Amino acid sequence: MNFSKTKDLLSPIILINLLISFFPLAFVIGTSFINLTTFLIILLGLKLYGLSIFELKKNKVYFFIICSFFIYIILVSIINYLPVLDQNDLNKDRLIKSFLFLRYLVLFLIIRKMVSENHFFSQYLFVSSSIVTIIVGCDLILQFYTGSNILGFTSEFSRHHPGLFIDEPVAGHFLQRFSPIVLFYMSFFYFKKSFKRGDLIFLSISVFFILTIFISGNRMPLILFFLNLFLILYFFKNLRKVLIIFFGIVISSYYIYFNNISDDNPWRYHMGNLKAHSYELIFKKDSLSIKDNITKNRSWHLSTYRAAINTWNKNKIFGAGLKSFRTNCEWKKYIMCNMHPHNYYLEMLTDLGLMGFVFLIIIFFYPIFIFLKKMRTKNYFLNNDNFKFFPLFVIFFCEVFPIRTSGSFFTTSNSTILFLMLGILIGEIYKKKLKK
């Protein structure tokens, strides 16, 4: 046995990279494994870097803002929940969670440090994402055609096929999230020795994702996947031909399929709902109005957005605390309450007020602005490292896209993917240049 190689494999840098690569599988297994993975990364990261994760040589303002954001979450929760702590256990739970949310700040700082020190090995994450995502997609196809997935589970939903997620209809969200990594890794890195161009592979994988996301029954991931492709279309001219072919295949398949199914088919109904809901949100004059004379709408998301705006009006500046929407929301005509507003930005307004909203805008859009500016420069993607980080940028961009429905910002899966990708992007911006 080569003990030096074994020692290298057990080094904190390698172990953290392996843990990061475990995230895709952890998202499938469940919240407990995501939290465990995050905890181990923090533990090893602090052992490796110590307090140096707080050493900031560049852009101290941005890091001051992101640290202030987490402190602000705690302060708002203390102000709102401490006086009523004895009224119910829910208030205690929310106050505790506001402190526990600090783990994502530490995760962000460790990932940023890793990337900036050239300790992040993207291939680990790319390989694991590709394997897990393809398995999830194939399992969905199996469940769709045979009625049960590889583990023997059937779908309990009329429209959704959860596959390996069993009782949670979120397979499409998972596939869309990691699709940019798979598209780029399989097309331009893994097969680079066998193919001069990855166009055919890129086209095949795009068709695979559009099919599996459609089968999952999740509508927003379907839209976001097209947003992925439009970003790629904009920045990579050499892929425009293959993407035009792809869009032609999708449009033709769509019309052939929907012209040959019955009117009572659930897919026709749900796709019709998607178009109607989108039209209401974009073109309806009183779509987000909370006045008494608002008109009826088909979209329950729109009714929830109205509820969020109505709730925000009660605490406009500072908000009502972590996860307060579900208790402060009031049912009214064409206004529907829910567990959360189903949009990150509306959730910020209701829970953390205008202050939290401004924090979030700066935190999210600063790296996007920097990367968009860099990517527009000539020959930017000739650098292999820049090319590798593009799919991670696409994941983050689609995750924070303002005009989308989403889960709660404060859930484990959403917070993890957000601050993981944010740490990678900020670390890449300030990465040390390796000496040649």
C-alpha positions in Angstrom: 0.0 0.0 0.0 1.2 3.5 -0.9 0.8 5.3 2.4 1.6 8.7 1.0 -1.3 8.4 -1.5 -3.6 7.3 1.3 -2.5 10.3 3.3 -3.2 12.6 0.4 -6.7 11.2 0.0 -7.4 11.9 3.7 -6.2 15.5 3.5 -8.8 18.1 4.5 -8.8 19.6 1.0 -9.6 16.3 -0.7 -12.2 15.4 2.0 -14.0 18.7 1.6 -14.0 18.4 -2.2 -15.5 14.9 -1.8 -18.1 16.2 0.6 -19.1 18.9 -1.9 -19.4 16.3 -4.6 -21.7 14.4 -2.2 -24.3 17.2 -2.3 -26.2 16.0 -5.4 -26.8 12.6 -3.8 -27.6 14.3 -0.5 -30.3 16.3 -2.2 -31.9 13.1 -3.3 -31.6 11.3 0.0 -33.0 14.1 2.1 -32.6 17.1 4.4 -30.7 15.2 7.1 -27.9 14.3 4.8 -27.7 17.8 3.4 -27.3 19.1 6.9 -24.7 16.4 7.8 -22.7 17.2 4.7 -22.8 20.9 5.4 -21.7 20.3 9.1 -18.8 18.1 8.0 -17.6 20.7 5.4 -17.8 23.4 8.1 -15.9 21.2 10.6 -13.1 20.3 8.1 -13.0 23.9 6.7 -12.5 25.4 10.1 -9.8 22.9 10.9 -8.1 23.7 7.6 -8.4 27.5 7.4 -9.3 28.5 11.0 -10.2 32.2 11.4 -8.5 33.0 8.1 -11.9 32.5 6.4 -12.7 36.0 7.8 -9.6 37.6 6.4 -10.7 39.8 3.5 -8.2 41.6 1.4 -10.5 42.6 -1.4 -14.0 44.1 -1.6 -14.5 44.3 2.2 -17.8 46.1 1.6 -19.5 43.1 0.0 -18.4 40.8 2.8 -19.6 43.3 5.4 -23.0 43.3 3.7 -23.3 39.5 3.6 -22.3 39.3 7.3 -24.7 42.1 8.2 -27.5 40.2 6.4 -27.1 37.2 8.7 -26.8 39.3 11.8 -29.9 41.2 10.7 -31.9 38.0 10.4 -31.1 37.2 14.0 -31.9 40.7 15.3 -35.2 40.9 13.5 -36.2 37.5 14.9 -35.1 38.4 18.4 -37.2 41.6 18.3 -40.3 39.8 16.9 -40.2 36.5 18.8 -38.5 37.1 22.1 -41.4 39.1 23.6 -43.9 36.3 22.6 -41.5 33.4 23.2 -43.8 31.7 25.8 -46.9 31.9 23.7 -46.1 28.8 21.6 -43.2 26.5 20.6 -43.3 27.9 17.0 -41.8 31.2 18.2 -39.0 29.4 20.0 -38.3 27.2 16.9 -38.0 30.2 14.6 -35.7 32.1 17.0 -33.4 29.1 17.2 -33.5 28.6 13.5 -32.4 32.3 13.0 -29.2 31.5 14.9 -28.7 28.1 13.1 -29.0 29.9 9.8 -25.5 31.2 10.5 -24.2 27.9 9.2 -24.7 29.1 5.7 -22.5 32.1 6.3 -19.7 29.8 7.5 -20.3 27.5 4.5 -20.1 30.5 2.1 -16.9 31.7 3.7 -15.2 28.3 3.6 -16.2 27.6 0.0 -15.1 31.1 -1.0 -11.7 30.5 0.7 -11.3 27.2 -1.0 -11.9 28.6 -4.5 -9.8 31.7 -4.0 -6.9 29.5 -2.8 -7.3 27.1 -5.8 -8.3 24.3 -3.4 -11.7 23.6 -5.1 -11.6 20.8 -7.7 -14.6 21.3 -9.8 -14.3 17.9 -11.6 -15.4 16.1 -8.4 -18.7 18.0 -8.3 -19.1 17.7 -12.1 -18.7 13.9 -12.1 -21.0 13.3 -9.1 -23.7 15.7 -10.5 -23.6 13.9 -13.9 -23.9 10.4 -12.4 -26.7 11.2 -9.9 -28.6 13.4 -12.3 -28.6 10.9 -15.1 -29.7 8.2 -12.7 -32.6 10.4 -11.5 -33.6 11.1 -15.0 -33.6 7.5 -16.1 -35.5 6.5 -13.0 -38.2 9.0 -14.0 -38.5 7.6 -17.5 -38.8 4.1 -15.9 -41.6 5.2 -13.5 -43.4 7.0 -16.3 -43.5 4.0 -18.7 -43.8 1.1 -16.2 -45.7 2.8 -13.3 -42.9 2.2 -10.7 -39.3 3.4 -10.3 -36.1 1.4 -9.8 -36.9 0.9 -6.1 -40.5 -0.2 -6.8 -42.2 3.1 -5.8 -45.2 4.3 -7.7 -46.4 7.9 -8.1 -49.2 9.1 -5.8 -49.8 12.2 -7.9 -52.0 12.7 -10.9 -49.5 14.8 -12.8 -46.1 14.5 -11.1 -43.7 11.6 -11.2 -41.3 12.0 -8.2 -39.1 9.0 -9.0 -36.3 8.6 -6.4 -37.8 11.5 -4.4 -40.7 9.1 -3.6 -43.3 11.3 -1.9 -41.9 14.7 -2.9 -42.7 16.0 -6.5 -39.5 17.8 -6.9 -37.5 15.7 -9.3 -37.8 18.3 -12.1 -36.3 21.0 -9.8 -33.4 18.7 -9.1 -32.8 17.9 -12.8 -33.0 21.6 -13.8 -30.7 22.7 -11.0 -27.8 20.4 -12.0 -28.5 20.2 -15.8 -25.9 23.0 -16.7 -23.1 20.9 -15.1 -24.1 17.8 -16.9 -24.5 19.6 -20.3 -21.0 21.1 -20.1 -19.2 18.2 -18.4 -20.5 15.4 -20.6 -20.3 17.5 -23.9 -17.0 19.3 -23.6 -14.9 17.6 -20.8 -15.6 13.9 -20.5 -15.8 13.1 -24.2 -13.2 15.7 -25.3 -10.8 13.0 -26.4 -13.4 11.1 -28.5 -15.1 14.0 -30.2 -13.7 17.1 -31.8 -17.0 18.9 -31.0 -19.6 18.1 -28.4 -22.5 19.4 -30.4 -24.2 16.0 -30.9 -23.8 15.1 -27.2 -25.0 18.5 -26.1 -28.1 18.1 -28.3 -28.8 14.6 -27.0 -28.4 15.6 -23.3 -30.7 18.6 -23.9 -33.4 16.4 -25.3 -32.9 14.0 -22.3 -33.4 16.9 -19.8 -36.4 18.4 -21.6 -38.1 14.9 -21.7 -37.3 14.0 -18.0 -38.3 17.5 -16.6 -41.6 17.3 -18.6 -42.2 13.8 -17.2 -41.6 15.0 -13.7 -44.6 17.3 -14.0 -42.8 20.4 -12.6 -43.6 23.4 -14.8 -41.3 26.1 -13.5 -38.1 23.9 -14.0 -39.2 23.4 -17.6 -39.2 27.2 -18.1 -35.9 27.6 -16.2 -34.3 24.9 -18.3 -35.1 27.0 -21.4 -33.5 30.0 -19.6 -30.4 27.9 -19.1 -30.3 27.3 -22.8 -30.9 30.9 -23.7 -27.9 31.9 -21.6 -25.8 29.4 -23.3 -27.1 30.5 -26.7 -26.2 34.1 -25.9 -22.6 33.4 -24.8 -21.6 30.6 -27.0 -22.0 31.3 -30.7 -20.7 28.0 -31.8 -23.6 26.3 -30.0 -26.3 28.4 -31.6 -26.8 26.0 -34.6 -27.3 23.0 -32.3 -29.7 24.9 -30.0 -31.8 26.1 -32.9 -32.1 22.4 -34.0 -33.0 21.6 -30.4 -35.7 24.2 -30.2 -37.1 23.0 -33.5 -37.3 19.4 -32.1 -39.0 20.6 -29.0 -41.6 22.8 -30.7 -42.4 20.1 -33.3 -42.8 17.5 -30.6 -45.0 19.8 -28.5 -47.4 20.4 -31.3 -47.5 16.7 -32.4 -48.1 15.5 -28.9 -50.8 18.0 -27.9 -52.6 17.6 -31.2 -52.9 13.9 -30.7 -54.1 13.7 -27.1 -57.7 13.9 -25.8 -59.1 17.1 -24.4 -59.5 15.5 -20.9 -55.8 14.5 -20.8 -54.3 15.9 -17.5 -51.2 17.1 -19.4 -53.3 19.3 -21.7 -55.0 20.7 -18.7 -51.8 21.5 -16.8 -50.0 23.0 -19.7 -53.0 25.1 -20.4 -52.9 26.2 -16.8 -49.2 27.2 -17.2 -50.0 29.4 -20.1 -53.0 31.0 -18.4 -51.1 31.6 -15.2 -48.2 33.1 -17.0 -50.4 35.4 -19.0 -52.2 36.6 -15.8 -49.0 37.4 -14.0 -47.4 39.3 -16.9 -50.4 41.0 -18.5 -53.2 41.3 -16.0 -53.4 44.9 -14.8 -54.4 44.1 -11.2 -52.2 40.9 -11.0 -50.5 42.0 -7.8 -53.1 44.4 -6.6 -54.4 44.0 -3.0 -57.3 46.5 -3.4 -60.9 45.4 -2.7 -61.9 45.6 -6.4 -59.4 43.0 -7.7 -60.7 40.5 -10.1 -60.6 36.7 -9.9 -57.6 34.8 -11.2 -56.8 31.2 -12.0 -53.3 31.1 -10.6 -53.0 30.2 -6.9 -49.4 31.5 -7.1 -50.7 34.9 -8.0 -53.1 34.8 -5.0 -50.2 33.9 -2.8 -48.1 36.8 -4.2 -51.0 39.2 -3.3 -51.0 37.7 0.2 -47.3 38.4 0.5 -47.7 42.0 -0.5 -50.6 42.4 1.9 -48.5 40.9 4.7 -45.5 43.0 3.9 -47.6 46.2 4.3 -47.8 45.4 8.1 -44.0 45.6 8.6 -42.6 47.3 5.6 -39.1 48.3 6.8 -37.9 45.5 9.1 -40.3 42.6 8.5 -41.8 40.3 11.0 -39.0 37.7 11.5 -37.9 34.4 10.1 -40.8 32.3 8.5 -43.4 34.7 9.8 -45.5 34.8 6.6 -47.5 31.7 7.5 -48.8 33.2 10.8 -49.1 36.9 9.8 -50.9 36.3 6.5 -54.6 37.1 6.3 -57.1 35.4 4.0 -59.1 37.8 1.9 -61.0 37.8 -1.4 -58.7 36.3 -4.1 -55.8 36.4 -1.6 -54.5 33.0 -0.5 -52.2 32.3 2.4 -49.5 29.6 2.3 -46.5 28.3 4.1 -44.3 30.8 2.3 -44.8 33.3 -0.6 -43.2 31.0 -3.2 -40.8 33.7 -4.3 -37.4 34.5 -2.6 -37.9 38.3 -3.0 -41.4 38.4 -1.7 -40.4 36.2 1.2 -37.6 38.7 2.1 -40.2 41.5 2.1 -42.6 39.7 4.4 -40.0 38.2 6.8 -37.2 40.8 6.7 -38.8 43.9 5.3 -37.3 46.4 2.8 -34.0 46.2 4.6 -33.7 42.4 4.1 -34.8 42.8 0.5 -32.0 45.4 -0.2 -29.5 43.1 1.4 -30.6 40.2 -0.7 -30.5 42.2 -4.0 -26.9 43.3 -3.4 -25.8 39.8 -2.3 -27.3 38.1 -5.3 -26.7 40.5 -8.1 -23.2 41.8 -7.4 -21.5 38.5 -8.5 -24.0 38.3 -11.5 -23.0 41.8 -12.6 -19.3 41.0 -12.2 -19.5 37.7 -14.2 -21.7 39.2 -16.9 -19.2 42.0 -17.3 -16.3 39.5 -17.5 -18.0 37.1 -19.9 -18.7 39.8 -22.4 -14.9 40.4 -22.7 -13.2 39.0 -25.8 -11.6 35.5 -25.4 -12.9 35.1 -21.8 -13.9 31.5 -22.5 -10.6 30.5 -24.1 -9.4 30.1 -20.5 -10.4 26.5 -19.5 -11.1 27.5 -15.8 -13.5 30.3 -17.0 -15.3 27.8 -19.2 -15.7 25.3 -16.3 -17.3 27.9 -14.0 -19.9 29.0 -16.5 -22.4 26.2 -15.7 -22.1 27.1 -12.0 -22.9 30.7 -12.9 -26.0 29.5 -14.8 -27.2 27.5 -11.8 -26.9 30.5 -9.6 -28.5 32.8 -12.2 -31.6 30.6 -12.6 -31.8 30.1 -8.9 -32.1 33.8 -8.1 -34.1 34.8 -11.2 -36.7 37.2 -9.9 -39.7 36.2 -12.0 -40.0 32.6 -10.9 -41.8 30.6 -8.4 -39.6 28.9 -5.7 -39.6 27.2 -2.4 -38.8 29.0 0.8 -35.4 30.8 0.9 -34.9 29.4 4.4 -35.3 25.7 3.6 -32.2 23.5 3.8 -32.0 22.6 0.2 -32.5 26.1 -1.2 -30.2 27.8 1.2 -27.5 25.2 0.7 -27.5 25.5 -3.1 -27.6 29.3 -3.0 -24.7 29.8 -0.6 -22.7 26.9 -2.1 -22.9 28.5 -5.6 -22.4 32.0 -4.2 -19.2 30.9 -2.4 -17.9 29.4 -5.6 -18.7 32.5 -7.7 -17.3 35.0 -5.2 -14.2 32.8 -4.7 -13.7 32.7 -8.4 -13.9 36.5 -8.7 -11.0 36.9 -6.2 -9.1 33.7 -6.9 -5.3 33.8 -6.7 -3.5 33.4 -10.0 -1.4 30.3 -10.1 2.3 30.9 -10.8 3.3 29.4 -14.2 
